[in-house]
């Protein structure tokens, strides 16, 4: 399984809204991410669904290391 396939699998979440956001980002952005940002994205995918959705929806403030990625996800 390639790294992109692993990331694609991790983008499958338990919340439909999050699935849609992450998969759109995956299709449009992930292949152009520099390696440090790709690593941060993989770390972001390790977060709980509810926390990640709250960050993307602006209901909670994301940790500083994820802020730039969260902004990019919000634009999707």
N, C-alpha and C positions, 0 to 999 in steps of 0.2 A: 504494500500500500504506500503510495507516495505521500509526501508531506502535505500537499494540497488536498489529497483525499482525506487525510486525517483531520485537517482543519475543516473541510466541508462536513465531515461527520460530527465534529464538535459544534458546528453551527446549528445542528438539529437540536432544538430545545423543547421544553415542555409547554412553552407559551407561544401561541400562534403569532402574536405581535412581534415577539423577539425573533422567531423563525424568519418572518418576512424581512425585518430590518437587517439581520445578519446575513441572510442569503443574498439580498440586494447588494450589500456591501461586498460580499464575497465575489459576486459576479462582476462588479464594476471597479473595485479598488484593490483587492488583496494582492493581485499579481504585480501591481506596481509599487507595493510597499517596500521601502528599504528594509534590510534585514533587522535593524534594531526595532523598527515599528512593527514588523511582522512578529518578532518575539514578544513585544508588548501585547499585540492582539491575541497571541496564543495564551498569554497570562490572563488576559481579560476573559477569555472563554472559560477559564477555570473558576470564575466567580459564579455564585448562585444566580439562578434565573431571575428571581424577584429583585435582587439587588441590582443586577445588570439592567433590567427593565426600568427600575426607578431612576437610575443614572441617565439612561437614554431619554426618558420622558421628562427629565429635569425635576423630578420629585425629590431627589436627594443629590447632594454634591458628590461627585466621583473623586477618588483619590487623585492627587496631582499627577501621578505617573500615567493615569488613564485619560486625563482631561482632553488632550488633543484628539485621541481616537474617538472618544465619546462625541465630541463636536462633529467629527466626520460621519459618525453613525447617524447623528441627528439630521444631517443634510440628505441622507438617503431617503 
